[in-house]
Amino acid sequence: MKVSTKKNDGVSPVIGTILLVAITVVLVAIISAVVMGMTGGIETSHVVGVKVVQGTDAAADNKSLLVTITGGDTTGLGNLTVYNGDKFVEEKKFTSVGVPMNFTNGDNLTAGQASISVVGTFADGPQTIYTGTIYLK
């Protein structure tokens, strides 16, 4: 008597491979949908070189700041606004790279330690381009 057995050894690895590929495709689709949804609100960042030093404006009792844009991405830069902490100091139109701009406001630039922020207004919105502490005499 002859006993015959069927060999189905090749079916299981093929099904396993198809399942692994299907799971991988589904996971990639889900992860890419989540990542693309999360990155929708990212804005362009402008890297700008800024130098801020105390100015010498005698009319303002030497309480002034010289702000110089030294380089970087100044494309679309319209105005520069200076703050001392949360106090508005002054806003001026940006002229060109390397030209110091004098910001004075005796009421909001007092002697002592000043926490200065410079905000640049670009075509795509405002961005803080400098934050630092300066000692004013």
CNS distance restraints for C-alpha pairs under 8 A (distance, minus, plus):
assign (resid   8 and name CA) (resid  12 and name CA) 7.69 0.50 0.50
assign (resid   9 and name CA) (resid  13 and name CA) 7.79 0.50 0.50
assign (resid  10 and name CA) (resid  14 and name CA) 6.63 0.50 0.50
assign (resid  11 and name CA) (resid  15 and name CA) 6.32 0.50 0.50
assign (resid  12 and name CA) (resid  16 and name CA) 6.15 0.50 0.50
assign (resid  13 and name CA) (resid  17 and name CA) 6.12 0.50 0.50
assign (resid  14 and name CA) (resid  18 and name CA) 6.29 0.50 0.50
assign (resid  15 and name CA) (resid  19 and name CA) 6.19 0.50 0.50
assign (resid  16 and name CA) (resid  20 and name CA) 6.21 0.50 0.50
assign (resid  17 and name CA) (resid  21 and name CA) 6.26 0.50 0.50
assign (resid  18 and name CA) (resid  22 and name CA) 6.15 0.50 0.50
assign (resid  19 and name CA) (resid  23 and name CA) 6.12 0.50 0.50
assign (resid  20 and name CA) (resid  24 and name CA) 6.16 0.50 0.50
assign (resid  21 and name CA) (resid  25 and name CA) 6.22 0.50 0.50
assign (resid  22 and name CA) (resid  26 and name CA) 6.28 0.50 0.50
assign (resid  23 and name CA) (resid  27 and name CA) 6.15 0.50 0.50
assign (resid  24 and name CA) (resid  28 and name CA) 6.14 0.50 0.50
assign (resid  25 and name CA) (resid  29 and name CA) 6.21 0.50 0.50
assign (resid  26 and name CA) (resid  30 and name CA) 6.27 0.50 0.50
assign (resid  27 and name CA) (resid  31 and name CA) 6.08 0.50 0.50
assign (resid  28 and name CA) (resid  32 and name CA) 5.97 0.50 0.50
assign (resid  29 and name CA) (resid  33 and name CA) 6.15 0.50 0.50
assign (resid  30 and name CA) (resid  34 and name CA) 6.34 0.50 0.50
assign (resid  31 and name CA) (resid  35 and name CA) 6.15 0.50 0.50
assign (resid  32 and name CA) (resid  36 and name CA) 5.91 0.50 0.50
assign (resid  33 and name CA) (resid  37 and name CA) 6.12 0.50 0.50
assign (resid  34 and name CA) (resid  38 and name CA) 6.30 0.50 0.50
assign (resid  35 and name CA) (resid  39 and name CA) 6.37 0.50 0.50
assign (resid  36 and name CA) (resid  40 and name CA) 6.56 0.50 0.50
assign (resid  44 and name CA) (resid 124 and name CA) 7.88 0.50 0.50
assign (resid  45 and name CA) (resid 127 and name CA) 7.96 0.50 0.50
assign (resid  46 and name CA) (resid  72 and name CA) 7.87 0.50 0.50
assign (resid  46 and name CA) (resid  73 and name CA) 5.72 0.50 0.50
assign (resid  46 and name CA) (resid  74 and name CA) 7.65 0.50 0.50
assign (resid  46 and name CA) (resid 127 and name CA) 7.76 0.50 0.50
assign (resid  46 and name CA) (resid 129 and name CA) 7.99 0.50 0.50
assign (resid  47 and name CA) (resid  72 and name CA) 5.71 0.50 0.50
assign (resid  47 and name CA) (resid  73 and name CA) 5.64 0.50 0.50
assign (resid  47 and name CA) (resid 129 and name CA) 7.51 0.50 0.50
assign (resid  48 and name CA) (resid  69 and name CA) 7.16 0.50 0.50
assign (resid  48 and name CA) (resid  70 and name CA) 7.55 0.50 0.50
assign (resid  48 and name CA) (resid  71 and name CA) 5.92 0.50 0.50
assign (resid  48 and name CA) (resid  72 and name CA) 4.31 0.50 0.50
assign (resid  48 and name CA) (resid  73 and name CA) 5.52 0.50 0.50
assign (resid  48 and name CA) (resid  74 and name CA) 6.71 0.50 0.50
assign (resid  48 and name CA) (resid 129 and name CA) 6.45 0.50 0.50
assign (resid  49 and name CA) (resid  69 and name CA) 5.75 0.50 0.50
assign (resid  49 and name CA) (resid  70 and name CA) 4.98 0.50 0.50
assign (resid  49 and name CA) (resid  71 and name CA) 5.05 0.50 0.50
assign (resid  49 and name CA) (resid  72 and name CA) 5.69 0.50 0.50
assign (resid  49 and name CA) (resid 129 and name CA) 7.99 0.50 0.50
assign (resid  50 and name CA) (resid  67 and name CA) 6.99 0.50 0.50
assign (resid  50 and name CA) (resid  68 and name CA) 5.73 0.50 0.50
assign (resid  50 and name CA) (resid  69 and name CA) 4.64 0.50 0.50
assign (resid  50 and name CA) (resid  70 and name CA) 5.62 0.50 0.50
assign (resid  50 and name CA) (resid  71 and name CA) 7.57 0.50 0.50
assign (resid  50 and name CA) (resid 129 and name CA) 7.33 0.50 0.50
assign (resid  50 and name CA) (resid 130 and name CA) 6.61 0.50 0.50
assign (resid  51 and name CA) (resid  66 and name CA) 7.94 0.50 0.50
assign (resid  51 and name CA) (resid  67 and name CA) 5.77 0.50 0.50
assign (resid  51 and name CA) (resid  68 and name CA) 5.09 0.50 0.50
assign (resid  51 and name CA) (resid  69 and name CA) 6.44 0.50 0.50
assign (resid  51 and name CA) (resid  70 and name CA) 6.85 0.50 0.50
assign (resid  52 and name CA) (resid  65 and name CA) 6.72 0.50 0.50
assign (resid  52 and name CA) (resid  66 and name CA) 5.70 0.50 0.50
assign (resid  52 and name CA) (resid  67 and name CA) 4.65 0.50 0.50
assign (resid  52 and name CA) (resid  68 and name CA) 6.50 0.50 0.50
assign (resid  53 and name CA) (resid  65 and name CA) 5.77 0.50 0.50
assign (resid  53 and name CA) (resid  66 and name CA) 5.35 0.50 0.50
assign (resid  53 and name CA) (resid  67 and name CA) 6.78 0.50 0.50
assign (resid  53 and name CA) (resid 134 and name CA) 7.52 0.50 0.50
assign (resid  54 and name CA) (resid  62 and name CA) 7.91 0.50 0.50
assign (resid  54 and name CA) (resid  63 and name CA) 7.31 0.50 0.50
assign (resid  54 and name CA) (resid  64 and name CA) 5.93 0.50 0.50
assign (resid  54 and name CA) (resid  65 and name CA) 4.57 0.50 0.50
assign (resid  54 and name CA) (resid  66 and name CA) 5.97 0.50 0.50
assign (resid  54 and name CA) (resid 134 and name CA) 7.68 0.50 0.50
assign (resid  54 and name CA) (resid 136 and name CA) 6.55 0.50 0.50
assign (resid  55 and name CA) (resid  62 and name CA) 6.46 0.50 0.50
assign (resid  55 and name CA) (resid  63 and name CA) 6.91 0.50 0.50
assign (resid  55 and name CA) (resid  64 and name CA) 4.76 0.50 0.50
assign (resid  55 and name CA) (resid  65 and name CA) 4.62 0.50 0.50
assign (resid  55 and name CA) (resid  66 and name CA) 5.16 0.50 0.50
assign (resid  55 and name CA) (resid 102 and name CA) 6.94 0.50 0.50
assign (resid  56 and name CA) (resid  62 and name CA) 4.81 0.50 0.50
assign (resid  56 and name CA) (resid  63 and name CA) 7.27 0.50 0.50
assign (resid  56 and name CA) (resid  64 and name CA) 6.55 0.50 0.50
assign (resid  57 and name CA) (resid  61 and name CA) 6.46 0.50 0.50
assign (resid  57 and name CA) (resid  62 and name CA) 4.82 0.50 0.50
assign (resid  57 and name CA) (resid  63 and name CA) 6.83 0.50 0.50
assign (resid  57 and name CA) (resid  64 and name CA) 6.13 0.50 0.50
assign (resid  57 and name CA) (resid 104 and name CA) 7.93 0.50 0.50
assign (resid  58 and name CA) (resid  62 and name CA) 5.30 0.50 0.50
assign (resid  60 and name CA) (resid  64 and name CA) 6.69 0.50 0.50
assign (resid  60 and name CA) (resid 104 and name CA) 6.63 0.50 0.50
assign (resid  60 and name CA) (resid 105 and name CA) 7.25 0.50 0.50
assign (resid  60 and name CA) (resid 106 and name CA) 5.83 0.50 0.50
assign (resid  61 and name CA) (resid 106 and name CA) 7.68 0.50 0.50
assign (resid  62 and name CA) (resid 137 and name CA) 7.19 0.50 0.50
assign (resid  63 and name CA) (resid 104 and name CA) 6.61 0.50 0.50
assign (resid  63 and name CA) (resid 105 and name CA) 7.45 0.50 0.50
assign (resid  63 and name CA) (resid 106 and name CA) 6.25 0.50 0.50
assign (resid  63 and name CA) (resid 109 and name CA) 5.87 0.50 0.50
assign (resid  63 and name CA) (resid 110 and name CA) 6.65 0.50 0.50
assign (resid  63 and name CA) (resid 111 and name CA) 7.09 0.50 0.50
assign (resid  63 and name CA) (resid 136 and name CA) 6.65 0.50 0.50
assign (resid  63 and name CA) (resid 137 and name CA) 7.16 0.50 0.50
assign (resid  64 and name CA) (resid 102 and name CA) 6.68 0.50 0.50
assign (resid  64 and name CA) (resid 103 and name CA) 5.56 0.50 0.50
assign (resid  64 and name CA) (resid 104 and name CA) 4.49 0.50 0.50
assign (resid  64 and name CA) (resid 105 and name CA) 7.03 0.50 0.50
assign (resid  64 and name CA) (resid 106 and name CA) 7.79 0.50 0.50
assign (resid  64 and name CA) (resid 109 and name CA) 7.03 0.50 0.50
assign (resid  65 and name CA) (resid 101 and name CA) 7.98 0.50 0.50
assign (resid  65 and name CA) (resid 102 and name CA) 5.69 0.50 0.50
assign (resid  65 and name CA) (resid 103 and name CA) 5.12 0.50 0.50
assign (resid  65 and name CA) (resid 104 and name CA) 6.54 0.50 0.50
assign (resid  66 and name CA) (resid 100 and name CA) 5.76 0.50 0.50
assign (resid  66 and name CA) (resid 101 and name CA) 5.40 0.50 0.50
assign (resid  66 and name CA) (resid 102 and name CA) 4.68 0.50 0.50
assign (resid  66 and name CA) (resid 103 and name CA) 6.37 0.50 0.50
assign (resid  67 and name CA) (resid 100 and name CA) 5.49 0.50 0.50
assign (resid  67 and name CA) (resid 101 and name CA) 5.16 0.50 0.50
assign (resid  67 and name CA) (resid 102 and name CA) 6.54 0.50 0.50
assign (resid  67 and name CA) (resid 103 and name CA) 7.53 0.50 0.50
assign (resid  68 and name CA) (resid  97 and name CA) 7.29 0.50 0.50
assign (resid  68 and name CA) (resid  98 and name CA) 5.91 0.50 0.50
assign (resid  68 and name CA) (resid  99 and name CA) 5.94 0.50 0.50
assign (resid  68 and name CA) (resid 100 and name CA) 4.42 0.50 0.50
assign (resid  68 and name CA) (resid 101 and name CA) 6.20 0.50 0.50
assign (resid  69 and name CA) (resid  96 and name CA) 7.64 0.50 0.50
assign (resid  69 and name CA) (resid  97 and name CA) 5.23 0.50 0.50
assign (resid  69 and name CA) (resid  98 and name CA) 5.76 0.50 0.50
assign (resid  69 and name CA) (resid  99 and name CA) 7.21 0.50 0.50
assign (resid  69 and name CA) (resid 100 and name CA) 7.47 0.50 0.50
assign (resid  70 and name CA) (resid  97 and name CA) 5.69 0.50 0.50
assign (resid  70 and name CA) (resid  98 and name CA) 5.26 0.50 0.50
assign (resid  71 and name CA) (resid  97 and name CA) 6.07 0.50 0.50
assign (resid  71 and name CA) (resid  98 and name CA) 7.56 0.50 0.50
assign (resid  75 and name CA) (resid 122 and name CA) 7.63 0.50 0.50
assign (resid  76 and name CA) (resid 122 and name CA) 5.02 0.50 0.50
assign (resid  76 and name CA) (resid 123 and name CA) 4.97 0.50 0.50
assign (resid  76 and name CA) (resid 124 and name CA) 7.96 0.50 0.50
assign (resid  77 and name CA) (resid  94 and name CA) 6.84 0.50 0.50
assign (resid  77 and name CA) (resid 120 and name CA) 6.49 0.50 0.50
assign (resid  77 and name CA) (resid 121 and name CA) 5.78 0.50 0.50
assign (resid  77 and name CA) (resid 122 and name CA) 4.39 0.50 0.50
assign (resid  77 and name CA) (resid 123 and name CA) 6.70 0.50 0.50
assign (resid  78 and name CA) (resid  93 and name CA) 5.91 0.50 0.50
assign (resid  78 and name CA) (resid  94 and name CA) 5.60 0.50 0.50
assign (resid  78 and name CA) (resid 120 and name CA) 7.26 0.50 0.50
assign (resid  78 and name CA) (resid 121 and name CA) 5.52 0.50 0.50
assign (resid  78 and name CA) (resid 122 and name CA) 5.86 0.50 0.50
assign (resid  78 and name CA) (resid 123 and name CA) 7.45 0.50 0.50
assign (resid  79 and name CA) (resid  91 and name CA) 6.76 0.50 0.50
assign (resid  79 and name CA) (resid  92 and name CA) 5.56 0.50 0.50
assign (resid  79 and name CA) (resid  93 and name CA) 4.27 0.50 0.50
assign (resid  79 and name CA) (resid  94 and name CA) 5.12 0.50 0.50
assign (resid  79 and name CA) (resid 120 and name CA) 5.88 0.50 0.50
assign (resid  79 and name CA) (resid 121 and name CA) 5.22 0.50 0.50
assign (resid  79 and name CA) (resid 122 and name CA) 7.66 0.50 0.50
assign (resid  80 and name CA) (resid  91 and name CA) 5.66 0.50 0.50
assign (resid  80 and name CA) (resid  92 and name CA) 5.47 0.50 0.50
assign (resid  80 and name CA) (resid  93 and name CA) 6.23 0.50 0.50
assign (resid  80 and name CA) (resid  94 and name CA) 6.15 0.50 0.50
assign (resid  80 and name CA) (resid 118 and name CA) 6.61 0.50 0.50
assign (resid  80 and name CA) (resid 119 and name CA) 5.72 0.50 0.50
assign (resid  80 and name CA) (resid 120 and name CA) 4.72 0.50 0.50
assign (resid  80 and name CA) (resid 121 and name CA) 6.42 0.50 0.50
assign (resid  81 and name CA) (resid  88 and name CA) 7.92 0.50 0.50
assign (resid  81 and name CA) (resid  89 and name CA) 7.57 0.50 0.50
assign (resid  81 and name CA) (resid  90 and name CA) 5.89 0.50 0.50
assign (resid  81 and name CA) (resid  91 and name CA) 4.24 0.50 0.50
assign (resid  81 and name CA) (resid  92 and name CA) 6.54 0.50 0.50
assign (resid  81 and name CA) (resid 118 and name CA) 5.67 0.50 0.50
assign (resid  81 and name CA) (resid 119 and name CA) 5.12 0.50 0.50
assign (resid  81 and name CA) (resid 120 and name CA) 6.47 0.50 0.50
assign (resid  81 and name CA) (resid 121 and name CA) 7.99 0.50 0.50
assign (resid  82 and name CA) (resid  88 and name CA) 6.52 0.50 0.50
assign (resid  82 and name CA) (resid  89 and name CA) 5.42 0.50 0.50
assign (resid  82 and name CA) (resid  90 and name CA) 5.59 0.50 0.50
assign (resid  82 and name CA) (resid  91 and name CA) 6.40 0.50 0.50
assign (resid  82 and name CA) (resid 103 and name CA) 7.51 0.50 0.50
assign (resid  82 and name CA) (resid 116 and name CA) 7.00 0.50 0.50
assign (resid  82 and name CA) (resid 117 and name CA) 5.78 0.50 0.50
assign (resid  82 and name CA) (resid 118 and name CA) 4.65 0.50 0.50
assign (resid  82 and name CA) (resid 119 and name CA) 6.44 0.50 0.50
assign (resid  83 and name CA) (resid  87 and name CA) 5.46 0.50 0.50
assign (resid  83 and name CA) (resid  88 and name CA) 4.65 0.50 0.50
assign (resid  83 and name CA) (resid  89 and name CA) 5.16 0.50 0.50
assign (resid  83 and name CA) (resid  90 and name CA) 7.39 0.50 0.50
assign (resid  83 and name CA) (resid 116 and name CA) 5.71 0.50 0.50
assign (resid  83 and name CA) (resid 117 and name CA) 5.17 0.50 0.50
assign (resid  83 and name CA) (resid 118 and name CA) 6.49 0.50 0.50
assign (resid  84 and name CA) (resid  88 and name CA) 6.51 0.50 0.50
assign (resid  84 and name CA) (resid  89 and name CA) 6.51 0.50 0.50
assign (resid  84 and name CA) (resid 108 and name CA) 6.66 0.50 0.50
assign (resid  84 and name CA) (resid 109 and name CA) 6.83 0.50 0.50
assign (resid  84 and name CA) (resid 114 and name CA) 6.10 0.50 0.50
assign (resid  84 and name CA) (resid 115 and name CA) 5.37 0.50 0.50
assign (resid  84 and name CA) (resid 116 and name CA) 4.76 0.50 0.50
assign (resid  84 and name CA) (resid 117 and name CA) 6.55 0.50 0.50
assign (resid  85 and name CA) (resid 114 and name CA) 7.29 0.50 0.50
assign (resid  85 and name CA) (resid 115 and name CA) 5.19 0.50 0.50
assign (resid  85 and name CA) (resid 116 and name CA) 6.22 0.50 0.50
assign (resid  85 and name CA) (resid 117 and name CA) 7.21 0.50 0.50
assign (resid  87 and name CA) (resid 108 and name CA) 6.21 0.50 0.50
assign (resid  88 and name CA) (resid 108 and name CA) 7.04 0.50 0.50
assign (resid  89 and name CA) (resid 103 and name CA) 7.24 0.50 0.50
assign (resid  89 and name CA) (resid 104 and name CA) 6.87 0.50 0.50
assign (resid  89 and name CA) (resid 105 and name CA) 5.53 0.50 0.50
assign (resid  89 and name CA) (resid 108 and name CA) 5.83 0.50 0.50
assign (resid  89 and name CA) (resid 109 and name CA) 7.17 0.50 0.50
assign (resid  90 and name CA) (resid 103 and name CA) 6.09 0.50 0.50
assign (resid  90 and name CA) (resid 104 and name CA) 6.88 0.50 0.50
assign (resid  90 and name CA) (resid 105 and name CA) 6.87 0.50 0.50
assign (resid  91 and name CA) (resid 103 and name CA) 7.88 0.50 0.50
assign (resid  95 and name CA) (resid  99 and name CA) 7.37 0.50 0.50
assign (resid 104 and name CA) (resid 109 and name CA) 7.36 0.50 0.50
assign (resid 105 and name CA) (resid 109 and name CA) 5.82 0.50 0.50
assign (resid 106 and name CA) (resid 110 and name CA) 6.54 0.50 0.50
assign (resid 109 and name CA) (resid 114 and name CA) 7.42 0.50 0.50
assign (resid 109 and name CA) (resid 136 and name CA) 7.93 0.50 0.50
assign (resid 110 and name CA) (resid 114 and name CA) 7.73 0.50 0.50
assign (resid 110 and name CA) (resid 136 and name CA) 7.13 0.50 0.50
assign (resid 111 and name CA) (resid 135 and name CA) 7.50 0.50 0.50
assign (resid 111 and name CA) (resid 136 and name CA) 4.93 0.50 0.50
assign (resid 111 and name CA) (resid 137 and name CA) 5.08 0.50 0.50
assign (resid 112 and name CA) (resid 135 and name CA) 5.36 0.50 0.50
assign (resid 112 and name CA) (resid 136 and name CA) 5.02 0.50 0.50
assign (resid 112 and name CA) (resid 137 and name CA) 6.24 0.50 0.50
assign (resid 113 and name CA) (resid 133 and name CA) 6.71 0.50 0.50
assign (resid 113 and name CA) (resid 134 and name CA) 5.80 0.50 0.50
assign (resid 113 and name CA) (resid 135 and name CA) 4.38 0.50 0.50
assign (resid 113 and name CA) (resid 136 and name CA) 6.16 0.50 0.50
assign (resid 114 and name CA) (resid 133 and name CA) 5.52 0.50 0.50
assign (resid 114 and name CA) (resid 134 and name CA) 5.21 0.50 0.50
assign (resid 114 and name CA) (resid 135 and name CA) 5.96 0.50 0.50
assign (resid 114 and name CA) (resid 136 and name CA) 6.81 0.50 0.50
assign (resid 115 and name CA) (resid 131 and name CA) 7.42 0.50 0.50
assign (resid 115 and name CA) (resid 132 and name CA) 5.85 0.50 0.50
assign (resid 115 and name CA) (resid 133 and name CA) 4.47 0.50 0.50
assign (resid 115 and name CA) (resid 134 and name CA) 6.51 0.50 0.50
assign (resid 116 and name CA) (resid 130 and name CA) 7.76 0.50 0.50
assign (resid 116 and name CA) (resid 131 and name CA) 5.71 0.50 0.50
assign (resid 116 and name CA) (resid 132 and name CA) 5.39 0.50 0.50
assign (resid 116 and name CA) (resid 133 and name CA) 5.84 0.50 0.50
assign (resid 116 and name CA) (resid 134 and name CA) 7.03 0.50 0.50
assign (resid 117 and name CA) (resid 128 and name CA) 7.01 0.50 0.50
assign (resid 117 and name CA) (resid 129 and name CA) 7.74 0.50 0.50
assign (resid 117 and name CA) (resid 130 and name CA) 5.50 0.50 0.50
assign (resid 117 and name CA) (resid 131 and name CA) 4.42 0.50 0.50
assign (resid 117 and name CA) (resid 132 and name CA) 6.61 0.50 0.50
assign (resid 118 and name CA) (resid 128 and name CA) 5.90 0.50 0.50
assign (resid 118 and name CA) (resid 129 and name CA) 5.81 0.50 0.50
assign (resid 118 and name CA) (resid 130 and name CA) 4.99 0.50 0.50
assign (resid 118 and name CA) (resid 131 and name CA) 6.53 0.50 0.50
assign (resid 119 and name CA) (resid 126 and name CA) 6.53 0.50 0.50
assign (resid 119 and name CA) (resid 127 and name CA) 5.55 0.50 0.50
assign (resid 119 and name CA) (resid 128 and name CA) 4.22 0.50 0.50
assign (resid 119 and name CA) (resid 129 and name CA) 5.66 0.50 0.50
assign (resid 119 and name CA) (resid 130 and name CA) 7.07 0.50 0.50
assign (resid 120 and name CA) (resid 126 and name CA) 5.59 0.50 0.50
assign (resid 120 and name CA) (resid 127 and name CA) 5.42 0.50 0.50
assign (resid 120 and name CA) (resid 128 and name CA) 6.14 0.50 0.50
assign (resid 120 and name CA) (resid 129 and name CA) 6.28 0.50 0.50
assign (resid 121 and name CA) (resid 125 and name CA) 5.83 0.50 0.50
assign (resid 121 and name CA) (resid 126 and name CA) 4.20 0.50 0.50
assign (resid 121 and name CA) (resid 127 and name CA) 6.45 0.50 0.50
assign (resid 122 and name CA) (resid 126 and name CA) 5.68 0.50 0.50
assign (resid 122 and name CA) (resid 127 and name CA) 7.38 0.50 0.50
